[in-house]
Amino acid sequence: MTDAEPRLAVLVKGWPRLSETFIAQELVALQDAGHAFDIWSLRHPTDTKRHPLHDRFQGRVHYLPEYLYQESQRVWAARRTAQALPGYAQAYRVWRQDLRRDPTNNRIRRFGQACVLAAELPGGTHALYAHFLHTPSSVARYAAIMRGLPWSFSAHAKDIWTSPEWEKREKLHADTFGAAFGATCTEIGARHLRDLADDPARVDLIYHGLDLTRFPEPPVRKLRSVDDRFHMVSVGRLVEKKGFDRLIHALAMLPPELDWHWTHIGGGTLSDNLRSLAENLRLQDRITWKGACDQPEVIAAMREADLFVLPSRIAADGDRDGLPNVLMEAASQKLPILSTPVSAIPEFIQTNVHGILSDDEPKALADAISTLAADPQKAAIMADAAYDRLLANFRMDPGIARLSRRLKALCAEGA
């Protein structure tokens, strides 16, 4: 990384966050590619553990006021400074229009955070780049208007599918102070955003991919006997869109002759509910809840398991996964995969070739688990195919090179 003053400001929801290591992977790679930037975080960290990637970031991390009343003096001082900026009046008009359509405290907080960001950005800042199309992009957009700077975003999953159409459309149009470009990590997301943009070229498909230098070579797996205990592992937050409630019901339907154990890694708001569900179904002795784990613990669990299970589904509010990095991480260890054909998962896993994509109903999941447990050779062949697909099409480097070029052009535009 260069020692130059940061020319780019990167906005994130929170830093560091274990559930968003794909962002840390990208930012460290951009840093290694020579980009100088600071991180501006909308929230303070809550995770007790850190990923090794977080310690590799060399820039500064600034925390915007998470709640405006907690730092009221800072907010009011920033607003006075922002009001003197040439674009403040226009940013205020844009925000007021947004507030009429979205009269929430969050919308008010976005503008207050934008004032602080615009007031405190270093003078040499040339552009802004926000991870997630909803709140972080709103803060970036308002601040960019105030400062007269170009801005861009990276969209992922929930931010695409739960944001109102008017807001996505305006963030993708030049005449409404939209982003110079937007990156997104799935083909299905890219198609959706291109349909809303004034120019489809404004949206670029850039898969996160996997930095294979961070992972050990896959283990030499001994073909499992069908009589051996069948170890399953899942990694993901305990939230509705991950589908773990249906997986637990599926586990209760497995044939009694199958000796199985399931390990779950991750925290989440549904933890107590799902643990109670498992106890009510008398599965507690067959389940290990490990909570949030760091990368070495996750990889160790994958290397010891016989099947990776991620039963993603679409939540009631429309939230869904994009292309979860954990699927690629499982493939990196030649761990057979069972998932669902939700969102962009089929962009990586072709069912019966690289793994099994099942319906997310418990009976279908139970049948798929039983099939894979009964045919270790087929599971191993699909795991090998998924590893080969990862190497051929889902490495990190091509995407980082493409994103780096776009960000360099963005900074040149704002110079």
C-alpha positions in Angstrom: 0.0 0.0 0.0 1.2 3.5 -0.7 1.8 6.1 2.0 -0.1 8.8 0.1 -3.1 10.6 1.6 -6.2 8.6 1.1 -7.9 9.5 -2.2 -10.8 7.1 -1.6 -13.3 6.9 1.3 -14.9 3.5 1.8 -18.2 3.2 3.7 -19.3 0.0 5.5 -22.1 -0.8 7.8 -19.7 -2.0 10.5 -16.1 -2.8 11.0 -14.9 -5.4 11.8 -17.8 -7.9 11.2 -17.3 -11.7 11.1 -20.4 -12.1 9.0 -18.9 -9.8 6.3 -15.5 -11.3 5.7 -16.1 -11.0 1.9 -15.8 -7.2 2.4 -12.6 -7.5 4.4 -11.2 -9.8 1.7 -11.9 -7.3 -1.0 -10.6 -4.2 0.9 -7.4 -5.9 1.9 -6.9 -7.0 -1.7 -7.5 -3.4 -2.9 -5.0 -2.2 -0.4 -2.5 -4.7 -1.7 -3.2 -3.5 -5.2 -2.0 0.0 -4.2 -5.2 1.8 -3.2 -4.9 4.2 -0.3 -8.2 4.6 1.6 -9.7 4.9 5.0 -12.8 3.1 6.2 -15.8 5.0 7.5 -18.1 2.8 9.5 -21.7 3.5 10.3 -21.6 1.2 13.4 -19.2 0.2 16.1 -18.1 -3.4 16.3 -20.1 -5.9 18.3 -18.3 -9.2 17.4 -15.9 -10.4 20.1 -13.7 -12.2 17.6 -11.8 -10.9 14.6 -10.9 -12.4 11.3 -7.2 -12.5 10.4 -8.1 -10.2 7.4 -9.2 -7.4 9.7 -5.7 -7.2 11.1 -4.2 -6.8 7.7 -6.0 -3.6 6.9 -3.4 -0.7 7.3 -5.6 2.4 6.9 -7.5 4.3 9.5 -11.0 3.3 10.6 -13.4 6.2 11.4 -16.7 5.7 13.2 -19.6 7.9 12.3 -22.2 8.6 15.0 -24.1 5.4 15.3 -27.0 7.3 16.9 -27.0 11.0 16.4 -28.0 11.9 20.0 -25.0 10.1 21.3 -22.6 12.6 19.7 -24.9 15.6 19.3 -22.1 18.2 19.5 -20.1 16.4 16.8 -23.2 16.2 14.6 -24.2 19.9 15.0 -20.7 21.1 14.4 -20.5 18.9 11.3 -23.8 20.3 10.0 -22.5 23.8 10.4 -19.4 22.9 8.4 -21.5 21.0 5.8 -23.9 23.9 5.3 -21.0 25.9 3.9 -20.2 23.3 1.3 -21.3 24.2 -2.3 -23.6 21.1 -2.6 -25.3 21.2 0.8 -28.5 22.8 -0.4 -28.9 20.3 -3.2 -28.1 17.4 -0.8 -30.7 18.7 1.6 -33.4 18.9 -1.1 -32.6 15.3 -2.2 -32.8 14.1 1.4 -36.1 15.9 2.1 -37.6 14.2 -1.0 -36.3 10.9 0.3 -37.7 11.6 3.8 -41.2 12.3 2.5 -41.2 8.8 0.9 -39.4 7.1 3.8 -40.3 9.1 7.0 -38.1 7.0 9.4 -35.5 7.7 12.1 -33.1 5.7 9.9 -33.5 8.2 7.1 -32.8 11.1 9.5 -29.8 9.3 10.8 -28.5 8.8 7.3 -28.4 12.6 6.7 -26.8 13.3 10.0 -24.1 10.8 9.3 -23.6 12.2 5.8 -23.0 15.7 7.3 -20.3 14.3 9.6 -18.7 12.4 6.7 -18.8 15.4 4.4 -17.3 17.7 7.1 -14.6 15.3 8.3 -13.4 13.8 5.0 -9.7 14.7 4.2 -9.3 17.5 1.7 -7.6 15.2 -0.8 -10.5 12.8 -1.0 -11.5 12.2 -4.7 -14.3 9.7 -4.5 -16.5 7.6 -2.2 -17.2 3.8 -2.4 -20.0 2.2 -0.3 -20.6 -1.4 0.5 -24.3 -2.1 0.4 -26.9 -0.2 -1.7 -29.2 0.8 1.1 -28.0 2.8 4.1 -24.3 3.1 3.4 -25.0 4.2 -0.2 -27.5 6.8 1.0 -24.9 8.3 3.4 -22.3 8.2 0.6 -24.7 9.8 -1.9 -25.7 12.7 0.4 -22.1 13.4 1.4 -20.9 13.2 -2.3 -23.5 15.7 -3.3 -22.3 18.1 -0.5 -18.7 17.7 -1.5 -19.2 17.5 -5.3 -17.5 14.1 -5.5 -18.4 11.0 -7.5 -19.5 7.9 -5.6 -20.0 4.3 -6.2 -21.3 1.2 -4.5 -21.1 -2.6 -4.2 -24.5 -4.3 -3.8 -24.9 -7.7 -2.4 -28.2 -9.4 -1.4 -30.5 -8.0 1.2 -29.8 -4.4 0.1 -30.9 -5.3 -3.5 -34.0 -7.2 -2.7 -35.5 -5.2 0.2 -34.7 -1.7 -0.9 -37.7 0.2 -2.5 -37.6 0.4 -6.3 -37.7 4.3 -6.3 -34.5 4.4 -4.2 -32.6 1.9 -6.3 -33.6 3.6 -9.5 -32.5 7.1 -8.3 -29.2 5.7 -7.1 -28.7 4.3 -10.6 -29.5 7.4 -12.7 -27.1 10.3 -13.4 -29.8 13.0 -13.3 -30.7 12.0 -9.7 -27.1 12.1 -8.4 -26.7 8.4 -8.8 -23.6 6.4 -8.6 -20.9 6.6 -11.2 -20.9 2.8 -11.2 -22.2 0.0 -9.1 -20.6 -3.4 -8.6 -22.6 -6.5 -7.6 -21.6 -10.0 -6.9 -24.3 -12.1 -8.7 -25.7 -12.3 -12.2 -29.2 -12.3 -10.9 -28.5 -9.1 -9.0 -26.8 -7.5 -11.9 -29.7 -8.2 -14.3 -32.1 -6.6 -11.8 -30.1 -3.5 -11.2 -29.4 -3.0 -14.9 -33.1 -3.0 -15.6 -33.4 0.0 -13.2 -30.4 1.9 -14.4 -30.4 4.7 -17.0 -27.4 3.0 -18.6 -26.9 -0.8 -18.0 -23.1 -0.3 -18.2 -23.4 1.6 -14.9 -23.7 -1.9 -13.2 -20.8 -4.3 -13.3 -20.9 -8.0 -12.4 -17.9 -8.6 -10.2 -17.9 -11.9 -8.3 -16.2 -11.8 -4.9 -14.4 -15.0 -5.6 -12.1 -16.6 -3.1 -8.6 -15.7 -2.2 -7.2 -19.3 -2.1 -3.9 -18.1 -0.5 -5.9 -17.8 2.7 -7.0 -21.5 2.7 -5.0 -24.7 3.1 -4.9 -27.3 0.3 -7.9 -29.6 0.5 -7.3 -32.7 2.7 -6.9 -36.1 1.2 -10.3 -37.4 2.1 -10.7 -41.1 2.8 -13.9 -42.4 1.3 -16.4 -42.7 4.1 -18.1 -46.0 4.8 -21.9 -45.8 4.8 -21.8 -47.3 8.3 -19.7 -44.5 9.7 -21.1 -41.6 11.6 -22.2 -38.9 9.0 -20.9 -35.5 10.1 -22.6 -32.4 8.7 -21.6 -28.8 9.2 -23.3 -25.5 8.5 -21.9 -22.0 8.7 -24.2 -19.0 8.7 -26.2 -16.6 10.8 -29.2 -17.9 12.6 -31.7 -15.8 10.6 -34.7 -16.6 8.6 -33.1 -16.5 5.1 -30.6 -19.2 6.0 -33.3 -21.8 6.5 -31.9 -23.5 9.5 -35.4 -24.0 11.0 -36.3 -26.2 8.1 -33.0 -28.1 8.3 -33.7 -28.9 11.9 -37.1 -30.3 11.0 -35.4 -32.2 8.2 -32.9 -33.7 10.7 -35.8 -35.1 12.7 -37.0 -36.9 9.6 -33.7 -38.8 8.9 -34.0 -42.6 9.0 -33.2 -44.1 12.4 -30.5 -46.3 11.0 -28.4 -43.2 9.9 -25.9 -42.3 12.6 -25.5 -38.5 12.1 -24.3 -35.4 13.8 -24.7 -31.7 12.8 -22.5 -28.8 13.8 -23.6 -25.2 13.4 -21.2 -22.3 13.3 -22.5 -18.7 13.7 -24.6 -16.4 15.8 -27.9 -14.8 15.0 -31.2 -13.5 16.4 -32.9 -16.9 16.1 -30.4 -18.7 18.2 -32.7 -19.3 21.2 -35.7 -20.3 19.1 -33.7 -22.8 17.1 -32.1 -24.4 20.1 -35.5 -24.8 21.6 -36.8 -26.3 18.4 -34.0 -28.8 18.4 -34.7 -29.7 22.1 -38.4 -30.1 21.4 -37.6 -32.5 18.6 -35.2 -34.3 20.9 -32.2 -33.7 18.7 -30.0 -31.8 21.2 -27.6 -34.7 21.7 -26.9 -34.8 17.9 -26.2 -31.1 17.5 -23.2 -29.0 18.4 -23.8 -25.2 18.5 -20.4 -23.6 18.3 -21.5 -19.9 17.9 -19.3 -17.4 16.1 -15.9 -18.8 15.1 -12.8 -17.4 13.5 -11.5 -18.7 10.1 -9.2 -21.4 11.4 -12.0 -22.9 13.5 -14.4 -22.8 10.5 -11.8 -24.5 8.2 -11.0 -27.1 10.8 -14.7 -28.0 11.1 -15.1 -28.2 7.3 -12.1 -30.5 7.0 -13.6 -32.9 9.6 -17.1 -33.0 8.1 -18.7 -35.2 5.4 -21.3 -32.7 4.2 -21.8 -28.9 4.1 -25.4 -27.8 4.4 -26.8 -24.4 3.6 -30.6 -24.5 3.2 -31.0 -20.9 2.1 -34.5 -19.6 1.3 -36.3 -16.3 0.7 -37.5 -14.6 3.9 -40.9 -13.1 4.4 -39.5 -9.6 3.8 -37.8 -10.6 0.5 -34.4 -10.9 2.0 -32.2 -13.7 0.6 -28.6 -14.8 0.1 -26.6 -13.7 -2.9 -23.8 -16.2 -3.5 -22.6 -17.1 0.0 -18.8 -17.2 0.3 -19.1 -20.2 2.6 -20.1 -22.4 -0.3 -16.8 -21.6 -2.1 -15.0 -22.1 1.2 -16.5 -25.5 1.5 -15.6 -26.3 -2.1 -12.0 -25.2 -1.3 -11.8 -28.1 1.1 -13.5 -30.6 -1.2 -16.4 -30.9 1.2 -19.6 -32.1 -0.5 -22.3 -29.5 -0.7 -26.1 -29.5 -0.1 -27.9 -26.2 -0.7 -30.9 -24.8 -2.4 -31.5 -23.1 -5.8 -32.0 -19.6 -4.3 -30.8 -16.4 -5.8 -27.2 -16.9 -7.2 -26.4 -20.2 -5.7 -27.0 -22.0 -9.0 -24.4 -19.7 -10.6 -21.8 -21.7 -8.7 -23.4 -25.1 -8.0 -25.1 -27.1 -10.8 -27.1 -29.7 -9.1 -25.9 -33.3 -9.4 -22.6 -31.9 -10.8 -21.0 -29.8 -8.2 -23.3 -30.7 -5.3 -27.1 -31.1 -4.6 -29.6 -28.2 -4.8 -32.7 -29.3 -3.0 -36.1 -27.8 -2.4 -36.0 -26.1 1.1 -38.9 -28.1 2.4 -37.8 -30.4 5.3 -38.8 -33.7 3.6 -36.8 -32.8 0.5 -33.8 -31.8 2.6 -34.0 -35.0 4.6 -34.2 -37.1 1.3 -31.1 -35.2 -0.1 -29.1 -35.8 3.1 -30.0 -39.5 3.1 -29.1 -39.8 -0.6 -25.7 -38.2 0.0 -25.0 -40.2 3.1 -25.8 -43.5 1.3 -23.5 -42.7 -1.7 -20.1 -41.4 -0.5 -18.5 -41.9 -3.9 -21.0 -39.7 -5.7 -20.6 -37.1 -3.0 -16.8 -37.2 -3.5 -17.0 -36.9 -7.3 -19.3 -33.8 -7.0 -16.9 -32.2 -4.4 -14.0 -32.7 -6.8 -16.1 -31.0 -9.5 -16.9 -28.1 -7.3 -13.3 -27.6 -6.4 -12.3 -27.6 -10.1 -15.1 -25.0 -10.8 -13.8 -22.8 -8.0 -10.3 -22.9 -9.4 -11.5 -22.2 -13.0 -14.1 -19.5 -12.5 -14.3 -18.2 -8.9 -10.9 -17.0 -7.9 -10.7 -13.6 -6.3 -8.0 -12.0 -8.5 -9.9 -11.3 -11.7 -12.7 -9.5 -9.9 -10.3 -7.4 -7.8 -8.4 -6.4 -10.9 -11.6 -5.2 -12.5 -12.8 -3.4 -9.5 -9.4 -1.7 -9.0 -9.6 -0.3 -12.5 -13.0 1.1 -11.9 -12.0 2.7 -8.6 -8.9 4.2 -10.2 -11.0 5.8 -12.9 -13.5 7.0 -10.3 -10.7 8.7 -8.3 -9.3 10.3 -11.5 -12.8 11.6 -12.3 -13.0 13.3 -8.9 -9.5 14.7 -8.9 
